[in-house]
Amino acid sequence: MMDYLDILIGSTIGTANWVWNLISFNVPWDQNYFYGLLLVSIVVWLLELFFPWRKLQAAVRKDFWLDAFYMFFNFFIFSIVIAGVYAVIEKLLGGVDVMYSIALFDKSALPSWAFLIVFFIVNDFVQWFTHVMLHKFPVLWRFHKVHHSVQEMGFAAHLRYHWMENILYKPLKTFAVMILVGAEPEHAFFMHFFSILIGHLNHANVRITCGPLKYVFNNSVMHLYHHAKELPVDRANGVNFGISLSIWDYIFKKNYIPQDQDGSYVLGFEGIENYPKGFFGQLVSGFKKEKY
């Protein structure tokens, strides 16, 4: 029992030190997730300011600062809180080496750059599938509603999501990816920043369709409609579930792009006017019986 307690405390302190090292520049610049997130956010925000799709939307839109807080809360603050729990679970499962040993894909069969691409594709599919489940099952949708409570879309909305998604979503994603392809590639930070950039652009107030690449990469037109309050009658559980790649939506017939692409859709869900507006109200949403 004491071993697990030591793991819990040690991992929590270790993650807190890691975050502090990021903030204090004690991490190589190309692996600094804190300032990397900040830099990507500023670049995409500048695109919103100079090339706005919805021109009447304010530069500092509704809930801008709430979403900015969510970005750092979910990536860093909550990571410190939950790190010890993840470490204990990993120990109970036998460690990463055990999961890697039963991986279905042999990473040594490919050069590192090719394995990085394979890992990215597998990781994205697992996230896409999990995203579909978040919409399909009411118990999961109650938590995912936090992300869909955005009523004016902007880059920072990308990382507004309920902390329970860290509990339900990320362990499932990590476990599935480990079983399929094993441990993360050595240069996974490239994939991380690329995914953050795509996610920010998908939520940004910038019209991006990707041309023919729309069948491969997710884009702001597709994803804005994913957040639309009114969906096609036969798509009540949602459309356009793509994370970084849109290809899964086209393969599994989840894609939908309306003819009207002026970006003026009403966003949210039924009853959003009574949904908690602040961080702490949203923090406990999903656990209470819904009255809206």
Buried (B, 14 or more C-beta within 10 A) or exposed (E): EEEEEEBBEEBBEBBBEBBEEBEEEEBEEEBBBBEBBEBBBEEBBEBBEEEBBBEEBEEEBEBBEBBBBBBBBBBBBBBBBBBBBBBBEBBEEEEBEEBBEEBEBEBEEBEEEEBBEBBBBBBBBBBBBBBBBBBEEEEBBBBBBBBBBBBBBBBBBBBBBBBBBBBBBBBBBBBBBBBBBBBBBEBBBBBBBEBBBBBBBBBBBBBBEBEEEBBBBBBBBBBBBBBBEEBEEEEEEBBBBBBBBBBBBBEEEBBBBEEEBEBEBEBBBEEBEEBBBEBEEBBEBBEEEEEE
